[in-house]
Amino acid sequence: MIFPSGPISCLFVKRGHRRQGVSALLLKAAVEFAAKQGAKIVEGYPVEPTMEKMPDPFLWHGVPSGI
């Protein structure tokens, strides 16, 4: 049996709203939307930061703590 799935490959949060939990809210809303559309699986591809303060362009996939 094939299960419908939905990938979330990247997020964009405008600079003035970053580091305030916006990406977690976006992910929650995306998962809820996907479930309403029949998705049984939602995939994410977070990036584990390799330094304490990663430059924002390297975090567009999200980080594990946000998922």
Backbone as XML, in Angstrom:
<?xml version="1.0"?>
<chain id="A" units="angstrom">
  <residue number="1" name="MET">
    <atom name="N" x="0.830" y="-1.175" z="0.000"/>
    <atom name="CA" x="0.000" y="0.000" z="0.000"/>
    <atom name="C" x="0.882" y="1.249" z="0.000"/>
  </residue>
  <residue number="2" name="ILE">
    <atom name="N" x="0.509" y="2.242" z="-0.765"/>
    <atom name="CA" x="1.251" y="3.491" z="-0.834"/>
    <atom name="C" x="0.586" y="4.504" z="0.095"/>
  </residue>
  <residue number="3" name="PHE">
    <atom name="N" x="1.381" y="5.119" z="0.965"/>
    <atom name="CA" x="0.869" y="6.126" z="1.876"/>
    <atom name="C" x="1.146" y="7.502" z="1.315"/>
  </residue>
  <residue number="4" name="PRO">
    <atom name="N" x="0.127" y="8.353" z="1.271"/>
    <atom name="CA" x="0.390" y="9.726" z="0.826"/>
    <atom name="C" x="1.343" y="10.407" z="1.809"/>
  </residue>
  <residue number="5" name="SER">
    <atom name="N" x="2.294" y="11.139" z="1.278"/>
    <atom name="CA" x="3.230" y="11.846" z="2.146"/>
    <atom name="C" x="3.456" y="13.250" z="1.617"/>
  </residue>
  <residue number="6" name="GLY">
    <atom name="N" x="3.976" y="14.090" z="2.471"/>
    <atom name="CA" x="4.267" y="15.458" z="2.076"/>
    <atom name="C" x="5.590" y="15.905" z="2.649"/>
  </residue>
  <residue number="7" name="PRO">
    <atom name="N" x="6.526" y="16.294" z="1.801"/>
    <atom name="CA" x="7.808" y="16.787" z="2.302"/>
    <atom name="C" x="7.753" y="18.283" z="2.596"/>
  </residue>
  <residue number="8" name="ILE">
    <atom name="N" x="8.458" y="18.682" z="3.634"/>
    <atom name="CA" x="8.680" y="20.096" z="3.908"/>
    <atom name="C" x="10.191" y="20.276" z="3.783"/>
  </residue>
  <residue number="9" name="SER">
    <atom name="N" x="10.610" y="20.832" z="2.666"/>
    <atom name="CA" x="12.047" y="20.863" z="2.374"/>
    <atom name="C" x="12.734" y="22.140" z="2.826"/>
  </residue>
  <residue number="10" name="CYS">
    <atom name="N" x="11.986" y="23.231" z="2.995"/>
    <atom name="CA" x="12.634" y="24.452" z="3.445"/>
    <atom name="C" x="11.604" y="25.420" z="4.006"/>
  </residue>
  <residue number="11" name="LEU">
    <atom name="N" x="12.089" y="26.369" z="4.764"/>
    <atom name="CA" x="11.263" y="27.426" z="5.343"/>
    <atom name="C" x="11.966" y="28.755" z="5.117"/>
  </residue>
  <residue number="12" name="PHE">
    <atom name="N" x="11.179" y="29.813" z="5.060"/>
    <atom name="CA" x="11.767" y="31.144" z="5.021"/>
    <atom name="C" x="11.031" y="32.012" z="6.022"/>
  </residue>
  <residue number="13" name="VAL">
    <atom name="N" x="11.763" y="32.581" z="6.948"/>
    <atom name="CA" x="11.211" y="33.509" z="7.930"/>
    <atom name="C" x="11.962" y="34.822" z="7.766"/>
  </residue>
  <residue number="14" name="LYS">
    <atom name="N" x="11.217" y="35.883" z="7.574"/>
    <atom name="CA" x="11.817" y="37.205" z="7.381"/>
    <atom name="C" x="12.713" y="37.563" z="8.569"/>
  </residue>
  <residue number="15" name="ARG">
    <atom name="N" x="13.791" y="38.223" z="8.299"/>
    <atom name="CA" x="14.838" y="38.518" z="9.274"/>
    <atom name="C" x="14.303" y="39.035" z="10.612"/>
  </residue>
  <residue number="16" name="GLY">
    <atom name="N" x="13.415" y="39.964" z="10.652"/>
    <atom name="CA" x="12.938" y="40.543" z="11.898"/>
    <atom name="C" x="12.101" y="39.596" z="12.755"/>
  </residue>
  <residue number="17" name="HIS">
    <atom name="N" x="11.743" y="38.430" z="12.197"/>
    <atom name="CA" x="10.889" y="37.481" z="12.907"/>
    <atom name="C" x="11.606" y="36.180" z="13.250"/>
  </residue>
  <residue number="18" name="ARG">
    <atom name="N" x="12.879" y="36.096" z="12.946"/>
    <atom name="CA" x="13.638" y="34.869" z="13.207"/>
    <atom name="C" x="13.933" y="34.699" z="14.688"/>
  </residue>
  <residue number="19" name="ARG">
    <atom name="N" x="14.167" y="33.439" z="15.075"/>
    <atom name="CA" x="14.526" y="33.069" z="16.449"/>
    <atom name="C" x="13.438" y="33.426" z="17.455"/>
  </residue>
  <residue number="20" name="GLN">
    <atom name="N" x="12.175" y="33.352" z="16.986"/>
    <atom name="CA" x="11.031" y="33.636" z="17.853"/>
    <atom name="C" x="10.014" y="32.495" z="17.828"/>
  </residue>
  <residue number="21" name="GLY">
    <atom name="N" x="10.395" y="31.360" z="17.245"/>
    <atom name="CA" x="9.486" y="30.224" z="17.192"/>
    <atom name="C" x="8.559" y="30.207" z="15.986"/>
  </residue>
  <residue number="22" name="VAL">
    <atom name="N" x="8.772" y="31.115" z="15.046"/>
    <atom name="CA" x="7.905" y="31.191" z="13.869"/>
    <atom name="C" x="7.996" y="29.917" z="13.028"/>
  </residue>
  <residue number="23" name="SER">
    <atom name="N" x="9.203" y="29.386" z="12.849"/>
    <atom name="CA" x="9.338" y="28.176" z="12.020"/>
    <atom name="C" x="8.601" y="26.999" z="12.644"/>
  </residue>
  <residue number="24" name="ALA">
    <atom name="N" x="8.608" y="26.886" z="13.967"/>
    <atom name="CA" x="7.867" y="25.801" z="14.624"/>
    <atom name="C" x="6.368" y="25.948" z="14.372"/>
  </residue>
  <residue number="25" name="LEU">
    <atom name="N" x="5.863" y="27.183" z="14.410"/>
    <atom name="CA" x="4.448" y="27.410" z="14.121"/>
    <atom name="C" x="4.121" y="27.099" z="12.665"/>
  </residue>
  <residue number="26" name="LEU">
    <atom name="N" x="5.026" y="27.468" z="11.754"/>
    <atom name="CA" x="4.819" y="27.152" z="10.336"/>
    <atom name="C" x="4.788" y="25.645" z="10.099"/>
  </residue>
  <residue number="27" name="LEU">
    <atom name="N" x="5.706" y="24.928" z="10.760"/>
    <atom name="CA" x="5.735" y="23.481" z="10.618"/>
    <atom name="C" x="4.461" y="22.840" z="11.164"/>
  </residue>
  <residue number="28" name="LYS">
    <atom name="N" x="4.002" y="23.303" z="12.302"/>
    <atom name="CA" x="2.767" y="22.770" z="12.885"/>
    <atom name="C" x="1.596" y="22.985" z="11.932"/>
  </residue>
  <residue number="29" name="ALA">
    <atom name="N" x="1.490" y="24.185" z="11.388"/>
    <atom name="CA" x="0.411" y="24.481" z="10.448"/>
    <atom name="C" x="0.528" y="23.628" z="9.185"/>
  </residue>
  <residue number="30" name="ALA">
    <atom name="N" x="1.743" y="23.408" z="8.700"/>
    <atom name="CA" x="1.949" y="22.589" z="7.504"/>
    <atom name="C" x="1.549" y="21.138" z="7.753"/>
  </residue>
  <residue number="31" name="VAL">
    <atom name="N" x="1.887" y="20.616" z="8.929"/>
    <atom name="CA" x="1.522" y="19.233" z="9.274"/>
    <atom name="C" x="0.006" y="19.107" z="9.379"/>
  </residue>
  <residue number="32" name="GLU">
    <atom name="N" x="-0.639" y="20.069" z="10.014"/>
    <atom name="CA" x="-2.102" y="20.045" z="10.126"/>
    <atom name="C" x="-2.753" y="20.113" z="8.747"/>
  </residue>
  <residue number="33" name="PHE">
    <atom name="N" x="-2.243" y="20.986" z="7.880"/>
    <atom name="CA" x="-2.775" y="21.099" z="6.522"/>
    <atom name="C" x="-2.592" y="19.796" z="5.752"/>
  </residue>
  <residue number="34" name="ALA">
    <atom name="N" x="-1.392" y="19.219" z="5.840"/>
    <atom name="CA" x="-1.124" y="17.967" z="5.126"/>
    <atom name="C" x="-2.055" y="16.856" z="5.618"/>
  </residue>
  <residue number="35" name="ALA">
    <atom name="N" x="-2.292" y="16.787" z="6.916"/>
    <atom name="CA" x="-3.194" y="15.762" z="7.460"/>
    <atom name="C" x="-4.608" y="15.950" z="6.928"/>
  </residue>
  <residue number="36" name="LYS">
    <atom name="N" x="-5.062" y="17.177" z="6.841"/>
    <atom name="CA" x="-6.400" y="17.450" z="6.310"/>
    <atom name="C" x="-6.502" y="17.067" z="4.840"/>
  </residue>
  <residue number="37" name="GLN">
    <atom name="N" x="-5.364" y="17.089" z="4.152"/>
    <atom name="CA" x="-5.341" y="16.708" z="2.735"/>
    <atom name="C" x="-5.155" y="15.211" z="2.546"/>
  </residue>
  <residue number="38" name="GLY">
    <atom name="N" x="-5.009" y="14.471" z="3.645"/>
    <atom name="CA" x="-4.886" y="13.018" z="3.561"/>
    <atom name="C" x="-3.482" y="12.472" z="3.725"/>
  </residue>
  <residue number="39" name="ALA">
    <atom name="N" x="-2.515" y="13.341" z="3.962"/>
    <atom name="CA" x="-1.139" y="12.855" z="4.137"/>
    <atom name="C" x="-1.030" y="12.074" z="5.439"/>
  </residue>
  <residue number="40" name="LYS">
    <atom name="N" x="-0.383" y="10.944" z="5.381"/>
    <atom name="CA" x="-0.133" y="10.121" z="6.564"/>
    <atom name="C" x="1.276" y="10.360" z="7.111"/>
  </residue>
  <residue number="41" name="ILE">
    <atom name="N" x="2.146" y="10.865" z="6.265"/>
    <atom name="CA" x="3.547" y="11.097" z="6.626"/>
    <atom name="C" x="3.942" y="12.490" z="6.143"/>
  </residue>
  <residue number="42" name="VAL">
    <atom name="N" x="4.607" y="13.224" z="7.002"/>
    <atom name="CA" x="5.185" y="14.511" z="6.616"/>
    <atom name="C" x="6.665" y="14.425" z="6.941"/>
  </residue>
  <residue number="43" name="GLU">
    <atom name="N" x="7.490" y="14.666" z="5.940"/>
    <atom name="CA" x="8.938" y="14.545" z="6.105"/>
    <atom name="C" x="9.583" y="15.921" z="6.216"/>
  </residue>
  <residue number="44" name="GLY">
    <atom name="N" x="10.608" y="16.008" z="7.051"/>
    <atom name="CA" x="11.419" y="17.208" z="7.164"/>
    <atom name="C" x="12.874" y="16.831" z="7.008"/>
  </residue>
  <residue number="45" name="TYR">
    <atom name="N" x="13.692" y="17.786" z="6.668"/>
    <atom name="CA" x="15.107" y="17.540" z="6.433"/>
    <atom name="C" x="15.954" y="18.569" z="7.168"/>
  </residue>
  <residue number="46" name="PRO">
    <atom name="N" x="15.895" y="18.580" z="8.504"/>
    <atom name="CA" x="16.616" y="19.604" z="9.257"/>
    <atom name="C" x="18.127" y="19.453" z="9.150"/>
  </residue>
  <residue number="47" name="VAL">
    <atom name="N" x="18.797" y="20.547" z="9.434"/>
    <atom name="CA" x="20.252" y="20.597" z="9.418"/>
    <atom name="C" x="20.741" y="20.781" z="10.851"/>
  </residue>
  <residue number="48" name="GLU">
    <atom name="N" x="21.680" y="19.967" z="11.272"/>
    <atom name="CA" x="22.282" y="20.104" z="12.605"/>
    <atom name="C" x="23.343" y="21.197" z="12.532"/>
  </residue>
  <residue number="49" name="PRO">
    <atom name="N" x="23.188" y="22.281" z="13.308"/>
    <atom name="CA" x="24.193" y="23.351" z="13.262"/>
    <atom name="C" x="25.579" y="22.827" z="13.627"/>
  </residue>
  <residue number="50" name="THR">
    <atom name="N" x="26.584" y="23.319" z="12.916"/>
    <atom name="CA" x="27.960" y="22.889" z="13.178"/>
    <atom name="C" x="28.749" y="23.917" z="13.972"/>
  </residue>
  <residue number="51" name="MET">
    <atom name="N" x="28.106" y="25.045" z="14.254"/>
    <atom name="CA" x="28.734" y="26.065" z="15.080"/>
    <atom name="C" x="27.641" y="26.746" z="15.897"/>
  </residue>
  <residue number="52" name="GLU">
    <atom name="N" x="28.040" y="27.454" z="16.947"/>
    <atom name="CA" x="27.062" y="28.050" z="17.858"/>
    <atom name="C" x="26.112" y="29.012" z="17.149"/>
  </residue>
  <residue number="53" name="LYS">
    <atom name="N" x="26.612" y="29.858" z="16.285"/>
    <atom name="CA" x="25.790" y="30.835" z="15.564"/>
    <atom name="C" x="25.963" y="30.597" z="14.076"/>
  </residue>
  <residue number="54" name="MET">
    <atom name="N" x="25.111" y="29.741" z="13.540"/>
    <atom name="CA" x="25.165" y="29.448" z="12.100"/>
    <atom name="C" x="24.624" y="30.641" z="11.318"/>
  </residue>
  <residue number="55" name="PRO">
    <atom name="N" x="25.239" y="30.970" z="10.190"/>
    <atom name="CA" x="24.681" y="32.019" z="9.335"/>
    <atom name="C" x="23.297" y="31.589" z="8.833"/>
  </residue>
  <residue number="56" name="ASP">
    <atom name="N" x="22.347" y="32.513" z="8.830"/>
    <atom name="CA" x="20.971" y="32.199" z="8.454"/>
    <atom name="C" x="20.826" y="31.484" z="7.109"/>
  </residue>
  <residue number="57" name="PRO">
    <atom name="N" x="21.605" y="31.844" z="6.071"/>
    <atom name="CA" x="21.426" y="31.148" z="4.793"/>
    <atom name="C" x="21.665" y="29.641" z="4.857"/>
  </residue>
  <residue number="58" name="PHE">
    <atom name="N" x="22.350" y="29.157" z="5.873"/>
    <atom name="CA" x="22.621" y="27.728" z="5.989"/>
    <atom name="C" x="21.537" y="26.986" z="6.769"/>
  </residue>
  <residue number="59" name="LEU">
    <atom name="N" x="20.528" y="27.691" z="7.237"/>
    <atom name="CA" x="19.513" y="27.067" z="8.082"/>
    <atom name="C" x="18.132" y="27.024" z="7.431"/>
  </residue>
  <residue number="60" name="TRP">
    <atom name="N" x="18.050" y="27.217" z="6.114"/>
    <atom name="CA" x="16.739" y="27.235" z="5.474"/>
    <atom name="C" x="16.011" y="25.891" z="5.503"/>
  </residue>
  <residue number="61" name="HIS">
    <atom name="N" x="16.712" y="24.819" z="5.819"/>
    <atom name="CA" x="16.050" y="23.524" z="5.989"/>
    <atom name="C" x="15.402" y="23.400" z="7.359"/>
  </residue>
  <residue number="62" name="GLY">
    <atom name="N" x="15.764" y="24.273" z="8.281"/>
    <atom name="CA" x="15.305" y="24.166" z="9.657"/>
    <atom name="C" x="16.344" y="23.431" z="10.483"/>
  </residue>
  <residue number="63" name="VAL">
    <atom name="N" x="16.142" y="23.433" z="11.797"/>
    <atom name="CA" x="17.044" y="22.735" z="12.720"/>
    <atom name="C" x="16.230" y="21.712" z="13.500"/>
  </residue>
  <residue number="64" name="PRO">
    <atom name="N" x="16.883" y="20.647" z="13.967"/>
    <atom name="CA" x="16.145" y="19.591" z="14.681"/>
    <atom name="C" x="15.320" y="20.097" z="15.859"/>
  </residue>
  <residue number="65" name="SER">
    <atom name="N" x="15.814" y="21.094" z="16.590"/>
    <atom name="CA" x="15.066" y="21.589" z="17.752"/>
    <atom name="C" x="13.746" y="22.231" z="17.341"/>
  </residue>
  <residue number="66" name="GLY">
    <atom name="N" x="13.649" y="22.697" z="16.114"/>
    <atom name="CA" x="12.412" y="23.299" z="15.626"/>
    <atom name="C" x="11.385" y="22.286" z="15.176"/>
  </residue>
  <residue number="67" name="ILE">
    <atom name="N" x="11.837" y="21.068" z="15.012"/>
    <atom name="CA" x="10.944" y="20.009" z="14.540"/>
    <atom name="C" x="10.579" y="19.133" z="15.697"/>
  </residue>
</chain>
